[in-house]
Amino acid sequence: MKAKATLKQIAQEFGVSISTVSKALSDSPEISEATKIKIQEYAALQNYKPNSIAKNLKNQRTNTIGVIIPNILNPFFAKVFSGIEKVALEKGYNVITGISNESFNKEQQVMDMLNNGTIDGFIVAIAEETQSLKEYKHFKDIMNSGTPIVMFDRVADGINCDKVVVDDFDSAYHATTHLIKLGSKKIALLSIVNNLSVGKLRFEGYKKALTDANMSIDEDLIILETAIEDFDVKLQTLISSKKMDAVFALDEHSSTMTMRMALKQGIKIPEELNIIGFADGVWSRRLTPSLSTVSQHAPEIGAKAAELLIHKLNSKDEFYQPQTVVIKTELRQRESTRKL
């Protein structure tokens, strides 16, 4: 493979300065057309590629965004990333992705590693362990170093940065109210995300809907776990009891496992059990029956997060005020709920 030429080598070939070559390759009007054409053609033949990283570092900008997500296998985060990448590329930015794997230490390490001049700013969904520990000092340190952060979905109230969230409380309230309107009297609440900010808000929305409908909150119909294995055992027991006529599941695992276990028990969906899940991955549509879900519009979340960060990076306002953008969710009714 032919080695790439350098500015120095091209300059030596034509007996000119490195500055002249650089200007010629940048199509500068300071260089004659004849010289520009000769240098540009030679550079192309010699496989010359500009060192964009060095150029950007000279300008104290890398035009690169660091995106930290907790779980690469979660369809929601994959869709958010697609929205981030689309806007970033349109605006001339590259994207580097880091995975925290729900670990506080990993999140801290990845952000520290990238915050060495590699990126201009971060877009972050906080790791599960970080939220459990309520340890946010590394975010503050990074922002104090001059690197802006935009948080999405899982955010920290104590961090003064731009945020993009969905209306978790309101969407849970409306989903539960929809089940009540269907005539459901025993609505179970299932969650493996109650240790996260989003899970807590959804749980509060569920309780408020029951309270407003003058329905009691039955603790026997509520499963709040963080370990999947413990959740599955409790869910099996609950489904076998057949004490509920509806389910509001706050995450994709809870949604799909409820559907699977209920069908295995011979429970008819939606005739005997209405199910709404808080997820909208591809499995929601492929299940039989298909799953009614609260859709979070993940690509829109990512796009807005990227827009906020790039706006912040380009802003010359010394008194920039961070904002929180709320993305409205949508209840997508499929086959797992009866029609009104």
C-alpha positions as CSV (number, residue, x, y, z in Angstrom):
1,M,0.0,0.0,0.0
2,K,1.4,3.4,-1.0
3,A,2.2,5.6,1.9
4,K,0.3,8.9,2.3
5,A,2.2,12.0,1.3
6,T,2.8,14.8,3.8
7,L,2.8,18.6,3.5
8,K,6.6,18.6,4.0
9,Q,7.1,16.1,1.2
10,I,4.9,18.0,-1.3
11,A,6.7,21.2,-0.4
12,Q,10.1,19.6,-1.1
13,E,8.8,18.3,-4.4
14,F,7.9,21.8,-5.6
15,G,10.6,23.7,-3.8
16,V,8.1,25.9,-1.9
17,S,7.2,26.3,1.8
18,I,4.8,24.1,3.8
19,S,2.6,27.2,4.2
20,T,2.3,27.6,0.4
21,V,1.3,24.0,0.0
22,S,-1.3,24.3,2.8
23,K,-2.8,27.4,1.2
24,A,-2.8,25.8,-2.2
25,L,-4.7,22.7,-0.9
26,S,-7.1,25.0,0.9
27,D,-7.7,26.9,-2.5
28,S,-6.4,30.1,-1.0
29,P,-6.6,33.2,-3.4
30,E,-3.1,34.1,-2.2
31,I,-1.7,31.3,-4.5
32,S,-1.7,31.5,-8.3
33,E,-4.2,29.1,-10.1
34,A,-1.4,27.4,-12.0
35,T,0.5,26.6,-8.7
36,K,-2.7,25.5,-7.0
37,I,-3.6,23.1,-9.8
38,K,-0.1,21.5,-9.9
39,I,0.0,21.0,-6.1
40,Q,-3.6,19.7,-5.8
41,E,-3.1,17.2,-8.7
42,Y,0.2,16.0,-7.2
43,A,-1.4,15.7,-3.7
44,A,-4.2,13.6,-5.2
45,L,-1.8,11.3,-7.0
46,Q,0.3,10.9,-3.9
47,N,-2.6,9.9,-1.8
48,Y,-2.4,13.0,0.5
49,K,-5.1,13.3,3.1
50,P,-5.3,16.4,5.4
51,N,-4.9,15.7,9.1
52,S,-8.3,17.0,10.3
53,I,-7.5,16.2,13.9
54,A,-4.3,18.3,13.9
55,K,-6.1,21.1,12.1
56,N,-9.0,21.2,14.5
57,L,-6.7,21.0,17.5
58,K,-4.8,24.0,16.2
59,N,-8.2,25.8,16.2
60,Q,-9.0,24.4,19.7
61,R,-11.9,22.5,18.2
62,T,-12.2,18.8,17.2
63,N,-15.7,19.0,15.7
64,T,-16.3,15.7,17.6
65,I,-19.1,14.9,20.0
66,G,-18.8,12.2,22.7
67,V,-22.0,10.2,23.3
68,I,-22.1,8.1,26.5
69,I,-25.0,5.6,26.6
70,P,-25.6,3.0,29.4
71,N,-26.5,0.0,27.3
72,I,-25.8,-0.6,23.6
73,L,-28.3,-3.5,23.4
74,N,-31.2,-1.3,24.4
75,P,-33.2,-0.4,21.2
76,F,-34.2,3.0,22.8
77,F,-30.6,4.1,23.1
78,A,-29.7,2.8,19.6
79,K,-32.6,5.0,18.2
80,V,-31.5,8.0,20.2
81,F,-28.0,7.6,18.8
82,S,-29.3,7.5,15.3
83,G,-31.0,10.9,15.9
84,I,-27.7,12.3,17.4
85,E,-25.6,11.1,14.5
86,K,-27.9,12.4,11.8
87,V,-27.9,16.0,13.2
88,A,-24.2,15.8,14.0
89,L,-23.2,14.8,10.5
90,E,-25.4,17.4,9.0
91,K,-23.7,20.1,11.1
92,G,-20.2,18.8,10.3
93,Y,-19.5,17.0,13.5
94,N,-18.2,13.5,14.1
95,V,-19.4,11.2,16.9
96,I,-17.5,9.0,19.3
97,T,-19.5,6.6,21.4
98,G,-18.7,5.3,24.8
99,I,-20.6,2.6,26.7
100,S,-20.9,2.8,30.5
101,N,-22.6,-0.6,30.9
102,E,-24.6,0.9,33.7
103,S,-21.4,1.3,35.7
104,F,-20.4,4.5,37.6
105,N,-16.7,3.8,37.3
106,K,-16.9,2.9,33.6
107,E,-18.9,6.1,32.9
108,Q,-16.3,8.2,34.8
109,Q,-13.4,6.5,33.1
110,V,-14.8,6.9,29.5
111,M,-15.6,10.5,30.0
112,D,-12.2,11.3,31.6
113,M,-10.5,9.6,28.7
114,L,-12.4,11.5,26.0
115,N,-12.2,14.9,27.9
116,N,-8.5,15.3,27.0
117,G,-9.0,17.3,23.8
118,T,-10.6,14.4,21.9
119,I,-14.2,15.9,21.9
120,D,-15.8,19.3,22.1
121,G,-18.8,18.2,24.3
122,F,-20.8,15.3,25.7
123,I,-24.3,13.9,25.2
124,V,-25.0,11.6,28.1
125,A,-27.7,9.2,29.6
126,I,-26.6,8.6,33.1
127,A,-25.6,5.0,34.2
128,E,-27.9,3.1,36.5
129,E,-25.2,2.8,39.2
130,T,-24.5,6.5,39.0
131,Q,-28.1,7.4,39.6
132,S,-28.3,4.9,42.5
133,L,-25.2,6.4,44.1
134,K,-26.3,9.9,43.3
135,E,-22.6,10.6,42.5
136,Y,-22.4,13.4,39.9
137,K,-19.1,15.1,40.7
138,H,-17.5,13.9,37.5
139,F,-20.1,15.8,35.5
140,K,-19.5,19.0,37.4
141,D,-15.7,18.6,37.0
142,I,-16.0,18.1,33.2
143,M,-18.3,21.2,32.9
144,N,-15.9,23.2,35.1
145,S,-13.1,22.3,32.7
146,G,-15.0,24.0,29.9
147,T,-16.6,21.0,28.2
148,P,-20.4,21.3,27.9
149,I,-22.7,18.4,28.6
150,V,-26.3,17.7,27.4
151,M,-28.1,15.0,29.3
152,F,-31.0,13.0,27.9
153,D,-33.6,10.6,29.3
154,R,-31.8,9.8,32.6
155,V,-30.8,13.2,34.0
156,A,-29.5,14.6,37.3
157,D,-31.5,17.5,38.8
158,G,-28.4,19.0,40.5
159,I,-26.5,19.4,37.2
160,N,-27.0,22.8,35.5
161,C,-26.9,21.7,31.9
162,D,-29.2,21.3,28.9
163,K,-31.4,18.3,29.1
164,V,-33.8,16.4,26.9
165,V,-36.5,14.3,28.6
166,V,-39.8,12.7,27.8
167,D,-43.0,13.4,29.8
168,D,-42.6,10.2,31.9
169,F,-45.0,11.2,34.6
170,D,-47.7,12.4,32.2
171,S,-47.4,9.5,29.8
172,A,-47.6,7.0,32.6
173,Y,-50.7,8.8,33.9
174,H,-52.4,8.8,30.5
175,A,-51.5,5.1,29.8
176,T,-52.9,4.0,33.2
177,T,-56.0,6.2,32.6
178,H,-56.5,4.5,29.3
179,L,-56.5,1.1,30.9
180,I,-59.1,2.4,33.4
181,K,-61.3,3.6,30.6
182,L,-61.1,0.1,29.1
183,G,-62.9,-1.1,32.3
184,S,-59.8,-2.5,34.1
185,K,-60.2,-2.7,37.8
186,K,-57.0,-4.5,38.8
187,I,-54.0,-2.8,37.1
188,A,-50.6,-4.3,37.9
189,L,-47.5,-2.1,37.7
190,L,-44.3,-3.9,36.7
191,S,-40.8,-2.4,36.6
192,I,-37.1,-3.2,36.7
193,V,-36.2,0.5,36.3
194,N,-37.6,2.0,39.5
195,N,-34.1,2.8,40.7
196,L,-33.8,5.2,37.7
197,S,-35.3,8.7,37.5
198,V,-37.5,7.7,34.6
199,G,-38.9,4.7,36.5
200,K,-39.7,6.7,39.5
201,L,-41.6,9.3,37.5
202,R,-43.6,6.6,35.6
203,F,-44.5,5.0,38.9
204,E,-45.8,8.3,40.3
205,G,-47.9,8.8,37.2
206,Y,-49.4,5.4,37.6
207,K,-50.3,6.0,41.2
208,K,-51.8,9.5,40.5
209,A,-54.0,8.0,37.8
210,L,-55.4,5.4,40.2
211,T,-55.9,8.0,42.9
212,D,-57.7,10.4,40.5
213,A,-60.0,7.5,39.5
214,N,-60.8,6.7,43.2
215,M,-59.1,3.3,42.8
216,S,-57.0,1.8,45.6
217,I,-53.3,1.1,45.1
218,D,-52.9,-2.7,45.6
219,E,-49.3,-3.4,46.7
220,D,-49.8,-7.1,45.7
221,L,-50.1,-5.9,42.1
222,I,-46.8,-4.0,42.1
223,I,-43.4,-5.5,41.2
224,L,-40.4,-3.2,41.6
225,E,-37.1,-5.0,41.0
226,T,-33.7,-4.2,39.7
227,A,-32.5,-7.8,39.1
228,I,-34.1,-9.5,36.1
229,E,-34.0,-12.9,37.8
230,D,-35.9,-11.8,40.9
231,F,-38.4,-9.9,38.7
232,D,-39.1,-13.0,36.6
233,V,-39.8,-15.1,39.6
234,K,-42.2,-12.6,41.1
235,L,-43.9,-12.0,37.7
236,Q,-44.5,-15.8,37.3
237,T,-46.2,-15.9,40.7
238,L,-48.3,-12.9,40.0
239,I,-49.5,-14.1,36.6
240,S,-50.3,-17.6,38.0
241,S,-52.5,-15.9,40.6
242,K,-54.6,-14.2,37.8
243,K,-55.5,-11.4,40.2
244,M,-55.1,-8.7,37.6
245,D,-57.0,-7.7,34.5
246,A,-54.5,-5.2,33.1
247,V,-50.7,-4.5,33.2
248,F,-48.7,-1.3,32.8
249,A,-45.1,-2.3,32.3
250,L,-42.4,0.4,32.6
251,D,-39.7,-1.1,30.5
252,E,-39.2,-3.5,27.6
253,H,-38.2,-6.5,29.6
254,S,-41.3,-6.2,31.8
255,S,-43.5,-5.8,28.8
256,T,-42.3,-8.7,26.8
257,M,-42.0,-11.1,29.7
258,T,-45.5,-10.3,30.8
259,M,-46.8,-11.1,27.3
260,R,-44.8,-14.3,27.1
261,M,-45.8,-15.7,30.5
262,A,-49.4,-14.7,30.2
263,L,-49.8,-16.5,26.9
264,K,-48.0,-19.6,28.3
265,Q,-50.6,-19.6,31.1
266,G,-53.4,-19.6,28.5
267,I,-54.5,-16.1,29.4
268,K,-56.3,-14.4,26.5
269,I,-54.9,-11.0,25.4
270,P,-56.6,-8.6,25.4
271,E,-59.9,-10.3,26.3
272,E,-58.7,-11.3,29.8
273,L,-55.6,-9.1,30.2
274,N,-54.9,-5.7,28.7
275,I,-51.2,-4.8,28.4
276,I,-49.4,-1.5,27.8
277,G,-45.6,-1.4,27.8
278,F,-43.2,1.6,28.1
279,A,-41.1,0.6,25.1
280,D,-41.3,0.7,21.4
281,G,-38.6,-1.6,20.1
282,V,-39.1,-3.8,17.1
283,W,-40.3,-6.7,19.3
284,S,-43.4,-4.7,20.3
285,R,-44.6,-4.9,16.7
286,R,-43.5,-8.5,16.1
287,L,-45.1,-10.0,19.1
288,T,-48.3,-11.9,18.7
289,P,-50.5,-10.2,19.6
290,S,-48.6,-7.0,19.0
291,L,-47.9,-4.9,22.1
292,S,-49.5,-1.5,22.8
293,T,-46.8,0.8,23.9
294,V,-45.8,4.3,25.0
295,S,-43.5,5.5,22.3
296,Q,-40.7,7.8,23.4
297,H,-39.8,9.2,19.9
298,A,-36.2,8.3,20.5
299,P,-34.7,9.7,17.3
300,E,-36.3,13.0,18.1
301,I,-34.7,13.0,21.6
302,G,-31.3,12.4,20.0
303,A,-31.7,15.0,17.4
304,K,-32.8,17.7,19.9
305,A,-29.8,16.7,22.2
306,A,-27.4,17.2,19.3
307,E,-29.0,20.5,18.4
308,L,-28.7,21.8,21.9
309,L,-25.0,20.8,22.3
310,I,-24.0,22.2,18.9
311,H,-25.9,25.5,19.7
312,K,-24.0,25.7,23.0
313,L,-20.7,25.0,21.3
314,N,-21.3,27.8,18.8
315,S,-22.8,30.2,21.3
316,K,-20.8,33.3,22.3
317,D,-23.2,34.1,25.1
318,E,-21.3,34.3,28.3
319,F,-24.6,34.0,30.3
320,Y,-26.0,31.1,28.4
321,Q,-29.0,29.6,30.3
322,P,-29.4,25.8,30.0
323,Q,-32.8,24.6,29.1
324,T,-34.8,21.4,29.5
325,V,-36.7,20.2,26.5
326,V,-39.6,17.8,27.1
327,I,-40.5,15.5,24.2
328,K,-44.1,14.3,24.2
329,T,-44.7,10.6,24.1
330,E,-47.4,8.8,22.1
331,L,-49.6,5.9,23.2
332,R,-49.6,3.4,20.3
333,Q,-52.5,1.1,20.5
334,R,-52.0,-2.3,19.1
335,E,-53.5,-5.7,19.7
336,S,-52.7,-6.1,23.4
337,T,-55.4,-3.7,24.4
338,R,-59.1,-3.7,23.7
339,K,-60.6,-0.9,21.6
340,L,-62.5,1.8,23.4
